């Protein structure tokens, strides 16, 4: 058994919108009065940024009546805003316990939370960004989706080429995200995407649709990036307090970067996570922490970086897939996850050591 100590060189990983599972903020808040206060403050800050007439009470569905989450998540954007809230809550609770992240990595939608946790944007501005992004993707990316193949990029491209040869349409399905050396996400129109996934399965590759009911990381989304950029550009960019490594840009951001533009690029450009995880590890990270429900990104880290330590504070043992878009449950990736506990310290205590228990069960969470 290992421990995440305050002196650990911590890299926080923030998942995208395809991660499965409701965020268990109730358990996180139950660690003590300090975590409870921190989680409540984050939930309230996110809620403050949203029009009340359009959004359900996040406090109710995340803290007071979590059984109501599944039904609420059928409303567009609720799952995404809940995921954003969970990411920020994990970061703030760890900081209150004395664990200060040295690095942040956001995957696609997760780059919003990564930049908020690095201090570049406020919690409320990040919530507004997330809500606006959901609207843009729904308007611009309808009629398409994303799927996972348990294959490397080369094998995935062969499946795409075979589907195109059978009439799927050249260039319609593209590699959207390389999550791990043997986990590739594709994006495309519904019919063509389903054909690529069928070809993969016929070839012996495990493949499934993800719970992402729109195109993303696809050239056809050109214009959606500019629309969202114009919406978020007025939000103030602050100096970075944590090194944020982007799997889209392939490098760490700097204060001279237009981070609004960098976020908008995520709508169109592909994500290449393994190279970023390796770069963060080389830069000194000793432990990767999942900043969201489940443990998909930590699983990707273990598939990418040899013998890496991982912590999953919000692992959802109920294994509940989010509604609204998945035509099949995502298949499990290779490897096993490690459950963890966030320390019970209040914000005034700096010696908490969240536990990392022995590996328990495989995860079916697959971010995009």
C-alpha positions in Angstrom: 0.0 0.0 0.0 1.3 3.4 -0.9 0.3 6.9 0.2 -0.2 10.1 -1.6 1.8 12.5 0.6 1.9 16.2 0.5 5.5 16.1 -0.9 4.4 13.9 -3.9 5.1 15.4 -7.3 1.5 15.2 -8.4 0.0 15.4 -11.9 -3.8 15.9 -12.0 -5.5 14.3 -15.0 -8.9 15.8 -16.1 -11.0 13.5 -18.3 -13.2 14.5 -21.2 -16.9 14.0 -21.8 -16.9 10.3 -22.6 -16.0 9.1 -19.1 -18.5 6.9 -17.5 -20.0 7.2 -14.1 -21.6 9.8 -11.9 -19.1 11.7 -9.7 -19.4 10.6 -6.1 -19.0 13.9 -4.4 -21.0 12.7 -1.4 -18.2 10.3 -0.4 -15.6 13.0 -1.1 -17.5 15.5 1.1 -18.0 12.9 3.8 -14.2 12.8 4.5 -14.6 15.6 7.1 -15.8 19.2 7.6 -13.0 20.6 5.6 -13.6 18.6 2.4 -17.4 19.1 2.9 -17.0 22.8 2.9 -14.6 22.8 -0.1 -16.9 20.6 -2.2 -20.0 22.6 -1.3 -18.2 25.9 -2.2 -17.2 24.5 -5.6 -20.7 23.2 -6.4 -22.2 26.6 -5.4 -19.7 28.5 -7.5 -20.5 26.4 -10.6 -24.2 26.8 -10.0 -23.8 30.5 -9.7 -22.4 30.7 -13.2 -25.4 28.9 -14.8 -28.9 30.3 -15.6 -31.1 28.8 -12.9 -34.1 28.4 -15.2 -32.2 26.1 -17.5 -30.2 24.0 -15.1 -31.2 21.7 -12.3 -29.7 22.2 -8.8 -26.2 20.7 -8.9 -26.2 20.7 -5.1 -29.3 18.5 -5.1 -28.2 16.0 -7.7 -24.5 15.8 -6.6 -24.7 16.2 -2.8 -28.3 16.0 -1.4 -30.0 13.4 -3.7 -27.4 11.7 -5.9 -29.9 9.1 -7.0 -31.5 11.9 -9.0 -28.4 12.4 -11.0 -29.2 9.7 -13.6 -32.5 11.3 -14.6 -31.0 14.8 -14.5 -28.1 13.8 -16.7 -30.6 13.2 -19.5 -30.7 16.9 -19.9 -28.1 18.3 -22.3 -25.0 19.5 -20.6 -25.8 18.3 -17.1 -23.3 15.4 -17.2 -20.6 17.7 -18.6 -21.1 20.3 -16.0 -21.2 17.7 -13.3 -17.9 16.3 -14.6 -16.4 19.8 -14.6 -17.6 20.4 -11.0 -16.1 17.1 -9.9 -12.7 17.9 -11.4 -12.5 21.2 -9.7 -13.7 19.7 -6.4 -11.0 17.0 -6.5 -8.3 19.7 -7.1 -9.5 21.9 -4.3 -9.9 19.1 -1.7 -6.4 17.9 -2.5 -5.0 21.4 -2.1 -6.9 21.8 1.2 -5.2 18.5 2.4 -1.8 19.9 1.6 -1.3 18.1 -1.7 -0.3 20.7 -4.3 -0.4 19.6 -7.9 2.8 20.3 -9.9 1.3 19.4 -13.3 -2.2 19.3 -14.9 -3.3 17.5 -18.1 -6.7 18.0 -19.6 -8.1 15.6 -22.2 -10.4 17.5 -24.6 -13.3 18.9 -22.5 -11.0 18.4 -19.5 -8.7 21.2 -20.6 -11.2 23.7 -19.2 -10.9 22.2 -15.7 -7.1 21.9 -16.1 -6.7 25.6 -16.8 -9.1 26.5 -14.0 -7.2 24.5 -11.6 -4.0 26.0 -12.8 -5.4 29.5 -12.0 -5.7 30.7 -15.6 -9.5 31.1 -15.3 -11.9 31.4 -12.4 -14.2 28.5 -11.4 -17.3 30.5 -12.6 -15.7 31.4 -15.9 -14.8 27.7 -16.5 -18.4 26.7 -15.8 -19.7 29.3 -18.3 -17.1 28.0 -20.8 -18.3 24.4 -20.3 -22.0 25.4 -20.7 -21.3 27.4 -23.8 -19.3 24.5 -25.3 -22.1 22.0 -24.8 -24.4 24.3 -26.7 -22.0 24.8 -29.6 -21.3 21.1 -29.9 -25.0 20.2 -29.8 -25.7 22.7 -32.6 -22.7 22.0 -34.8 -21.9 18.3 -34.2 -25.3 16.6 -34.4 -25.6 13.5 -36.5 -22.2 12.1 -35.5 -20.4 10.6 -32.5 -17.3 8.9 -31.3 -16.2 5.3 -30.7 -13.4 3.4 -29.0 -11.2 0.8 -30.5 -8.9 -1.3 -28.4 -6.2 -1.0 -31.0 -3.2 1.2 -31.8 -3.4 4.0 -34.3 -2.1 2.0 -37.2 -4.6 -0.8 -36.7 -7.4 1.7 -36.3 -6.4 3.4 -39.6 -6.6 0.0 -41.3 -10.1 -0.4 -40.0 -11.1 3.0 -41.3 -9.5 2.3 -44.7 -11.3 -1.1 -45.0 -14.6 0.6 -44.1 -14.0 3.3 -46.7 -13.3 0.6 -49.3 -16.7 -0.9 -48.5 -18.4 2.4 -49.1 -18.2 4.2 -45.8 -17.0 7.5 -47.4 -13.4 8.6 -47.6 -12.3 11.0 -44.8 -15.6 10.8 -43.0 -14.2 9.0 -40.0 -11.0 10.2 -38.4 -8.7 9.4 -35.5 -9.9 11.8 -32.8 -8.0 10.8 -29.7 -5.1 8.5 -29.0 -5.7 7.7 -25.3 -3.1 5.0 -24.8 -0.8 2.9 -27.0 -3.7 0.4 -27.6 -6.8 2.6 -27.1 -7.8 4.8 -30.0 -11.0 7.0 -30.3 -12.5 7.8 -33.7 -15.0 10.4 -34.7 -17.4 10.7 -37.6 -21.0 10.7 -38.9 -23.3 8.1 -37.4 -23.5 5.6 -40.3 -19.9 5.8 -41.2 -18.8 5.5 -37.6 -20.9 2.5 -37.0 -19.4 0.8 -40.1 -15.9 1.4 -38.9 -16.7 0.0 -35.5 -18.4 -3.1 -37.2 -15.3 -3.6 -39.3 -13.1 -3.5 -36.2 -15.2 -6.1 -34.5 -15.2 -8.3 -37.6 -11.4 -8.0 -37.4 -11.3 -9.2 -33.8 -10.8 -5.7 -32.3 -13.0 -4.7 -29.4 -14.9 -1.6 -30.3 -18.0 0.4 -29.1 -19.7 3.7 -29.4 -19.1 6.2 -26.6 -21.6 8.3 -24.8 -20.8 11.4 -26.9 -23.7 12.3 -29.1 -21.9 14.7 -31.4 -18.8 15.1 -33.5 -15.6 16.3 -31.8 -12.0 16.5 -32.8 -13.1 16.3 -36.4 -12.3 18.6 -39.4 -16.1 19.0 -40.1 -16.3 21.0 -36.8 -14.3 23.9 -38.4 -16.2 27.0 -37.6 -17.5 25.7 -34.3 -14.1 26.4 -32.8 -14.3 30.0 -33.9 -17.9 30.4 -32.6 -16.9 29.1 -29.2 -13.7 31.2 -29.2 -15.7 34.3 -29.7 -18.0 33.4 -26.8 -15.2 32.7 -24.3 -12.6 35.3 -25.5 -13.9 38.1 -23.1 -13.2 35.9 -20.0 -10.1 37.1 -18.3 -6.9 35.0 -18.7 -4.7 34.9 -15.6 -1.0 33.8 -15.1 -0.6 30.0 -14.8 0.2 28.7 -11.3 0.6 25.0 -12.4 2.3 23.6 -15.5 -0.5 22.6 -17.9 0.5 20.1 -20.6 -1.8 19.9 -23.6 -2.3 16.7 -25.5 -3.6 18.8 -28.4 -0.7 21.3 -28.6 1.8 18.6 -27.6 3.6 20.9 -25.1 3.2 22.8 -21.9 1.3 26.1 -22.2 2.9 29.4 -21.3 1.5 32.7 -20.2 2.1 34.1 -23.6 -0.3 31.6 -25.2 -3.8 32.6 -26.1 -5.4 30.0 -23.9 -8.9 30.8 -25.2 -7.7 29.8 -28.7 -5.9 26.7 -27.3 -9.2 25.6 -25.8 -11.1 26.2 -29.0 -8.6 24.1 -31.0 -9.7 21.1 -29.0 -13.0 21.0 -31.0 -11.2 20.3 -34.3 -7.8 19.0 -33.6 -6.9 15.5 -32.4 -5.8 14.5 -28.9 -2.6 12.6 -28.4 -2.4 11.7 -24.7 0.5 9.1 -24.4 3.2 11.6 -25.5 1.9 14.1 -23.0 1.8 11.6 -20.2 5.4 10.6 -21.0 6.5 14.2 -21.1 4.9 14.9 -17.7 6.5 11.9 -16.2 9.9 12.9 -17.6 9.4 16.3 -16.1 9.2 14.8 -12.7 5.7 13.7 -11.9 5.8 10.7 -9.4 2.0 10.1 -9.2 -0.9 10.6 -11.5 -4.3 11.5 -9.9 -7.7 11.2 -11.7 -9.5 14.5 -11.4 -12.9 13.1 -12.1 -15.2 10.1 -11.8 -13.8 6.7 -12.4 -10.2 6.0 -13.3 -9.9 6.0 -17.1 -7.0 8.4 -17.5 -5.0 6.8 -14.7 -5.6 3.5 -16.6 -4.3 5.2 -19.7 -1.3 6.4 -17.7 -0.5 2.9 -16.6 -0.8 1.6 -20.1 1.6 4.3 -21.3 4.2 4.8 -18.5 5.9 1.8 -17.0 5.3 1.2 -13.2 3.6 4.6 -12.7 1.8 5.3 -9.4 -1.9 6.4 -9.8 -4.7 7.6 -7.5 -8.4 7.7 -8.3 -10.3 9.7 -5.6 -13.7 9.5 -7.2 -13.7 6.0 -8.5 -17.4 5.0 -9.0 -17.8 1.4 -7.8 -21.4 1.4 -9.0 -20.1 1.3 -12.6 -23.1 3.4 -13.8 -22.9 4.5 -17.5 -24.3 7.9 -18.2 -27.5 8.0 -20.3 -28.0 9.7 -23.6 -25.9 8.6 -26.4 -24.2 5.3 -25.7 -25.3 2.5 -28.0 -23.1 0.0 -26.2 -21.2 0.1 -23.0 -17.5 1.0 -23.6 -15.3 -2.1 -23.3 -12.8 -2.3 -20.5 -9.3 -1.3 -21.3 -6.4 -3.6 -20.4 -5.0 -3.2 -16.9 -6.4 -2.7 -13.4 -7.3 0.3 -11.4 -6.5 1.3 -7.8 -9.1 2.8 -5.6 -8.1 5.6 -3.2 -9.3 7.8 -0.4 -8.9 11.5 -0.1 -7.6 12.4 3.4 -10.0 13.6 6.0 -8.1 16.8 6.7 -9.7 20.3 6.9 -8.2 23.1 4.9 -6.1 24.1 7.9 -4.3 20.7 8.0 -1.4 20.1 5.6 -0.3 16.5 6.5 -3.2 14.5 5.1 -2.1 11.4 3.1 -4.9 10.0 0.9 -4.4 6.2 0.6 -3.8 4.2 -2.5 -5.2 0.7 -2.0 -4.2 -2.4 -3.8 -5.7 -3.0 -7.3 -9.2 -4.1 -7.2 -11.4 -4.2 -10.3 -11.2 -3.4 -14.0 -12.6 -0.1 -15.2 -14.9 0.4 -18.2 -14.4 4.2 -18.1 -13.2 5.6 -21.5 -12.7 9.3 -21.8 -12.7 11.3 -25.0 
